[in-house]
Amino acid sequence: MSSIARRQLGNLGISLDELVQIIQVLTDENFVQSICLSSDFQLWRDIYSISWGTMHLFLNFEMTEADELMITLDLPERRML
């Protein structure tokens, strides 16, 4: 996990264990949209929305050019697609 991702979790008051729990409870009902980021469909981003505690979060799962899965969290007021 990158230092930026760790800082992002800390800023939201979410522990790494909680992030795992959040991901484990996601269902199809939480799915918002999928975005293709390349013409060959190898780079993509799937976005999920979930309420966690008092927060409403957007989770972004993105396949990068380095063939790594990047996970980011956003609050609705900071949401950037």
C-alpha positions as YAML, in Angstrom:
chain: A
units: angstrom
residues:
- id: 1
  name: MET
  ca: [0.00, 0.00, 0.00]
- id: 2
  name: SER
  ca: [1.40, 3.40, -0.94]
- id: 3
  name: SER
  ca: [2.12, 6.12, 1.61]
- id: 4
  name: ILE
  ca: [-0.50, 8.29, -0.10]
- id: 5
  name: ALA
  ca: [-3.13, 5.57, 0.34]
- id: 6
  name: ARG
  ca: [-2.18, 5.13, 4.00]
- id: 7
  name: ARG
  ca: [-2.46, 8.87, 4.55]
- id: 8
  name: GLN
  ca: [-5.83, 8.90, 2.77]
- id: 9
  name: LEU
  ca: [-7.13, 6.18, 5.09]
- id: 10
  name: GLY
  ca: [-5.83, 8.05, 8.12]
- id: 11
  name: ASN
  ca: [-7.46, 11.29, 6.98]
- id: 12
  name: LEU
  ca: [-10.76, 9.46, 6.73]
- id: 13
  name: GLY
  ca: [-10.27, 7.76, 10.10]
- id: 14
  name: ILE
  ca: [-10.34, 4.31, 8.50]
- id: 15
  name: SER
  ca: [-7.91, 1.56, 9.50]
- id: 16
  name: LEU
  ca: [-6.46, -0.97, 7.08]
- id: 17
  name: ASP
  ca: [-8.60, -3.66, 8.74]
- id: 18
  name: GLU
  ca: [-11.70, -1.52, 8.16]
- id: 19
  name: LEU
  ca: [-10.78, -1.08, 4.50]
- id: 20
  name: VAL
  ca: [-10.64, -4.86, 4.16]
- id: 21
  name: GLN
  ca: [-14.06, -5.11, 5.84]
- id: 22
  name: ILE
  ca: [-15.49, -2.46, 3.52]
- id: 23
  name: ILE
  ca: [-14.25, -4.33, 0.45]
- id: 24
  name: GLN
  ca: [-15.56, -7.65, 1.78]
- id: 25
  name: VAL
  ca: [-19.13, -6.35, 2.20]
- id: 26
  name: LEU
  ca: [-19.41, -4.77, -1.28]
- id: 27
  name: THR
  ca: [-22.13, -6.25, -3.46]
- id: 28
  name: ASP
  ca: [-23.52, -5.64, -6.93]
- id: 29
  name: GLU
  ca: [-25.92, -3.16, -5.33]
- id: 30
  name: ASN
  ca: [-22.94, -0.95, -4.42]
- id: 31
  name: PHE
  ca: [-21.70, -0.84, -8.03]
- id: 32
  name: VAL
  ca: [-21.93, 2.61, -9.63]
- id: 33
  name: GLN
  ca: [-20.12, 2.37, -12.96]
- id: 34
  name: SER
  ca: [-17.20, 1.01, -14.91]
- id: 35
  name: ILE
  ca: [-14.98, 3.27, -16.97]
- id: 36
  name: CYS
  ca: [-12.64, 2.06, -19.70]
- id: 37
  name: LEU
  ca: [-9.40, 4.02, -19.56]
- id: 38
  name: SER
  ca: [-7.82, 2.63, -22.74]
- id: 39
  name: SER
  ca: [-8.96, 1.67, -26.21]
- id: 40
  name: ASP
  ca: [-7.99, -1.99, -25.67]
- id: 41
  name: PHE
  ca: [-9.98, -2.31, -22.41]
- id: 42
  name: GLN
  ca: [-6.89, -3.34, -20.41]
- id: 43
  name: LEU
  ca: [-7.00, -0.20, -18.25]
- id: 44
  name: TRP
  ca: [-10.25, 0.31, -16.36]
- id: 45
  name: ARG
  ca: [-11.83, 1.74, -13.24]
- id: 46
  name: ASP
  ca: [-14.82, 0.29, -11.38]
- id: 47
  name: ILE
  ca: [-16.57, 2.57, -8.90]
- id: 48
  name: TYR
  ca: [-18.60, 1.44, -5.90]
- id: 49
  name: SER
  ca: [-20.60, 3.50, -3.41]
- id: 50
  name: ILE
  ca: [-21.10, 2.43, 0.22]
- id: 51
  name: SER
  ca: [-22.17, 3.88, 3.56]
- id: 52
  name: TRP
  ca: [-19.68, 3.14, 6.34]
- id: 53
  name: GLY
  ca: [-20.38, 4.43, 9.81]
- id: 54
  name: THR
  ca: [-21.38, 8.06, 9.38]
- id: 55
  name: MET
  ca: [-19.60, 8.39, 6.01]
- id: 56
  name: HIS
  ca: [-20.68, 7.76, 2.47]
- id: 57
  name: LEU
  ca: [-17.68, 6.56, 0.44]
- id: 58
  name: PHE
  ca: [-16.79, 5.92, -3.17]
- id: 59
  name: LEU
  ca: [-14.29, 3.12, -3.75]
- id: 60
  name: ASN
  ca: [-12.39, 3.12, -7.01]
- id: 61
  name: PHE
  ca: [-10.71, -0.06, -8.23]
- id: 62
  name: GLU
  ca: [-8.37, 0.78, -11.11]
- id: 63
  name: MET
  ca: [-6.11, -1.41, -13.22]
- id: 64
  name: THR
  ca: [-2.94, 0.56, -13.96]
- id: 65
  name: GLU
  ca: [-0.46, 0.44, -16.84]
- id: 66
  name: ALA
  ca: [1.91, -1.40, -14.48]
- id: 67
  name: ASP
  ca: [-0.73, -4.16, -14.33]
- id: 68
  name: GLU
  ca: [-1.44, -3.37, -10.68]
- id: 69
  name: LEU
  ca: [-4.79, -2.93, -9.00]
- id: 70
  name: MET
  ca: [-5.04, 0.48, -7.35]
- id: 71
  name: ILE
  ca: [-7.77, 1.09, -4.75]
- id: 72
  name: THR
  ca: [-8.72, 4.62, -3.72]
- id: 73
  name: LEU
  ca: [-11.42, 6.04, -1.46]
- id: 74
  name: ASP
  ca: [-13.27, 9.30, -1.96]
- id: 75
  name: LEU
  ca: [-15.95, 11.17, -0.07]
- id: 76
  name: PRO
  ca: [-18.82, 12.43, -2.28]
- id: 77
  name: GLU
  ca: [-17.77, 16.08, -1.91]
- id: 78
  name: ARG
  ca: [-14.25, 15.18, -3.11]
- id: 79
  name: ARG
  ca: [-15.30, 12.66, -5.73]
- id: 80
  name: MET
  ca: [-13.32, 12.88, -8.92]
- id: 81
  name: LEU
  ca: [-13.95, 10.52, -11.83]
...
